[in-house]
C-alpha cells in the first residue's frame, strides 16, 4: 500500500513538472531573428518640456518656437517650453458625437504643407456610430484664425471610417515631407477595428479601409482614399523621415510588437496580419514570404506591452520609439547584413501614449523628439 501511495505521489509530481514545462514553452515567445541587441549600448537623456497630460500628438507650429499638440480627452493646445499648455480648441465641446476612452479620443493633428498661407489643419478623432458599428474615425479639415478663444473653424470632413468595435482604430495623420508629384496627400493609419484576432479578415480585405495605411489628396475635394499598405492590426503611430520613408509601429495581439518600414510610397505593401503577427504565423493559408516583413520586433510581456511610435533621426542613423509600458528604445541598421539592432533602452515611471517631433523646414530632418507621457511631455536625446 505504501509503495502504491509513493508511486502515485511520484507520478503526480512528475505530471506537475511536465505541465509547468509545457506551459512555459507555450507562453514563452519563440526567438525572433529580428530581435537583436547591440553589444554596446548608448544612453538616453530626458528633459522636461511641458506639463500636458494624456498627449496624443505634437507637431511644430511654423515660424515659431511653439508646438500644436492634442490630448486624448479632446483638447488642442499651443505648447511652449516650460509654460502651461494653452487650449485653442476643444473637440468635445464642439462635436456632440465625440467619443473618448482608453483608446478612443482625439488622436492626431496635422498641418497642411502650405499652412503659412492657407491656415489649414486636420484633426482625427473618434465619434459615435450606429447600426452594426460601435465607432467611427473621422478626419476633419479646419482653418485657423489669428485671434480669439475659438481659433479653429471646421470647413469639411475629409474621410470617415466605420468600426465594428470601439478599439483598433489607430488614427495617426501626417503629410509626406517629400510629396509625390506635388500632390498634397494626407496619410492616415487605420486599425482592423476588432474583434480580437480580426476574424472577418478585414486587414486583408481590399474593399475596406480597416487595417490599412491610406492617403487622400486634400487639395482635391473629390479625391478618394488610396490604400498604401494592408495587413495591419493596430498601427497606432507612423512617421515620415527626411527621405519620405514611412516607419509604422503595429501593436500586437499577444506575442510580438512590430515595426515596419515603407521605403517607397509609390509601391504597395502587405504586412501580413492576420496570417502573421510580426514573424509569428497565426493561421494557415499564406507563407511568410508572401508578405513584407517587419524590420524589427520585440516580444510582448516584460519587454513591452504596446509599441507606440517613433521618429528616425538621420544624424544619429537611429529610430527612437517607445512602448506604452514606459519603455524608450532606439534601433539602428548596424547589425551584420544591414539588420536593425537595439542600441539603447530606458524605462521611465509613467505610461507613454505617443511621441512628438520638430523638423528642419528646409532639410526635412527630424531635429527634436518628444515623449508624450500620461503626466508630462519630455524631450528625449540619445548619446
Beta strands, then each sheet from edge to edge (+ up, - down):
strand 1: 44-50
strand 2: 55-60
strand 3: 67-71
strand 4: 75-79
strand 5: 86-90
strand 6: 106-111
strand 7: 120-128
strand 8: 135-144
strand 9: 152-163
strand 10: 173-175
strand 11: 185-190
strand 12: 212-217
strand 13: 226-230
strand 14: 237-240
strand 15: 246-250
strand 16: 256-262
strand 17: 269-270
strand 18: 276-277
strand 19: 280-281
strand 20: 296-299
strand 21: 307-313
strand 22: 318-323
strand 23: 327-332
strand 24: 341-347
strand 25: 352-359
strand 26: 366-373
strand 27: 377-382
sheet 1: 1+ 27- 26+ 25-
sheet 2: 2+ 3- 4+ 5-
sheet 3: 6+ 7- 8+ 9-
sheet 4: 10+ 11- 12+ 13- 17-
sheet 5: 14+ 15- 16+ 20-
sheet 6: 18+ 19-
sheet 7: 21+ 22- 23+ 24-
end
